[in-house]
């Protein structure tokens, strides 16, 4: 079967589109960030965090009222920082190993990771603006 010039042009066009899409993905400062909050477990925690450049992890409890209040703030931050910051949460009751590694005793507790290493903690419920200010500083550094 011989391809004509139109077929070849179409193949080249599709290949170029694919390459352009891949190039855009590579430009993301945080490729793990998809604009939503990912749920982590003891099993997936380190393998996921090691792949991130900048990550916010919310240690929470299902029974915790301030944690429930943080959820929509956290979801909005994940959407607003899509492609820039990885957002995840981990249930302290279902994941005791990771919780113990960080000595989490009260929730919510957001731990900030840079290049897979913990660099700070944000205990308690805070307004969107506080997280936003810190994120802007971290991204500018």
C-alpha positions as CSV (number, residue, x, y, z in Angstrom):
1,X,0.0,0.0,0.0
2,X,1.4,3.4,-1.0
3,X,0.6,6.5,0.9
4,X,-0.2,9.6,-1.0
5,X,1.0,13.2,-0.2
6,X,-2.3,14.0,1.7
7,X,-1.9,10.9,3.9
8,X,1.7,11.8,4.7
9,X,0.7,15.4,5.4
10,X,-2.0,14.2,7.8
11,X,0.4,11.8,9.6
12,X,2.9,14.7,10.0
13,X,0.2,17.0,11.3
14,X,-0.9,14.5,13.9
15,X,2.6,13.8,15.0
16,X,3.4,17.5,15.4
17,X,0.2,18.0,17.5
18,X,1.3,15.1,19.7
19,X,4.8,16.6,20.1
20,X,3.4,20.0,20.9
21,X,1.2,18.5,23.6
22,X,4.1,16.7,25.2
23,X,6.2,19.9,25.1
24,X,3.5,21.8,27.0
25,X,3.3,19.0,29.6
26,X,7.1,19.2,30.1
27,X,6.9,23.0,30.8
28,X,4.8,22.4,33.9
29,X,6.8,23.3,37.1
30,X,4.9,20.5,38.9
31,X,3.9,17.7,36.5
32,X,2.3,15.7,39.4
33,X,-0.3,18.5,39.9
34,X,-3.6,17.8,38.2
35,X,-5.7,20.5,39.8
36,X,-7.3,18.2,42.3
37,X,-6.4,16.8,45.7
38,X,-5.0,13.3,45.6
39,X,-5.7,10.8,48.4
40,X,-2.5,9.1,49.6
41,X,-2.0,6.0,51.8
42,X,0.9,4.5,53.8
43,X,1.7,2.5,50.7
44,X,1.7,5.3,48.1
45,X,3.0,8.2,50.3
46,X,6.7,8.2,49.7
47,X,6.7,6.9,46.1
48,X,4.4,9.8,45.2
49,X,6.0,12.6,47.3
50,X,9.5,11.7,45.9
51,X,8.2,12.6,42.4
52,X,7.1,16.1,43.4
53,X,8.9,19.4,43.3
54,X,6.5,21.3,45.6
55,X,3.8,19.5,47.5
56,X,1.2,20.3,50.2
57,X,-0.1,17.3,52.2
58,X,-3.0,17.6,54.5
59,X,-3.0,15.1,57.4
60,X,-6.7,14.9,58.4
61,X,-9.3,12.8,60.3
62,X,-12.8,11.9,59.0
63,X,-14.2,13.0,62.4
64,X,-12.4,16.3,62.5
65,X,-14.6,19.4,62.0
66,X,-11.8,21.8,61.1
67,X,-10.6,19.3,58.5
68,X,-14.0,19.3,56.9
69,X,-13.8,23.1,56.8
70,X,-10.4,22.9,55.2
71,X,-11.5,20.6,52.4
72,X,-13.1,23.2,50.1
73,X,-10.3,25.7,50.7
74,X,-7.8,23.0,49.9
75,X,-9.7,21.9,46.7
76,X,-9.8,25.6,45.5
77,X,-6.0,25.9,46.1
78,X,-5.4,22.7,44.1
79,X,-7.4,24.1,41.2
80,X,-5.8,27.6,41.4
81,X,-2.3,26.1,41.5
82,X,-2.8,23.4,38.9
83,X,0.5,22.6,37.2
84,X,2.5,24.4,40.0
85,X,1.8,22.6,43.3
86,X,0.9,19.1,44.1
87,X,-1.9,18.8,46.7
88,X,-2.7,15.6,48.6
89,X,-4.3,14.4,51.8
90,X,-3.8,11.4,54.0
91,X,-6.2,10.0,56.6
92,X,-4.3,9.7,59.9
93,X,-6.5,6.9,61.3
94,X,-6.1,4.7,58.2
95,X,-2.4,5.5,57.7
96,X,-0.7,5.2,61.1
97,X,2.8,4.6,59.7
98,X,3.1,7.9,57.7
99,X,1.3,9.8,60.5
100,X,3.9,8.5,63.1
101,X,6.8,9.4,60.8
102,X,5.8,13.1,61.0
103,X,4.7,13.0,64.6
104,X,1.3,14.4,63.7
105,X,-0.7,14.7,66.9
106,X,-3.4,17.3,65.9
107,X,-5.3,17.8,62.7
108,X,-5.6,19.4,60.2
109,X,-1.8,19.5,59.7
110,X,-0.5,20.5,56.3
111,X,3.1,19.5,55.7
112,X,5.0,21.2,52.9
113,X,7.5,19.2,50.8
114,X,10.1,20.6,48.4
115,X,11.9,18.2,46.2
116,X,10.4,15.3,48.2
117,X,11.7,16.5,51.6
118,X,9.5,18.1,54.4
119,X,10.3,21.8,54.7
120,X,7.5,23.1,57.0
121,X,4.3,22.5,58.7
122,X,1.0,24.5,58.9
123,X,-1.0,23.3,61.9
124,X,-4.7,24.1,62.2
125,X,-7.3,25.5,60.0
126,X,-6.3,28.7,58.1
127,X,-8.0,30.9,55.6
128,X,-7.3,30.6,51.9
129,X,-5.2,33.8,51.9
130,X,-2.7,32.4,54.3
131,X,-2.0,29.3,52.2
132,X,-2.1,31.5,49.0
133,X,0.6,33.9,50.4
134,X,2.9,31.0,51.4
135,X,2.5,29.3,48.1
136,X,3.4,32.5,46.2
137,X,6.5,32.9,48.4
138,X,7.5,29.3,47.8
139,X,7.0,29.5,44.1
140,X,9.0,32.7,43.9
141,X,12.0,31.3,45.8
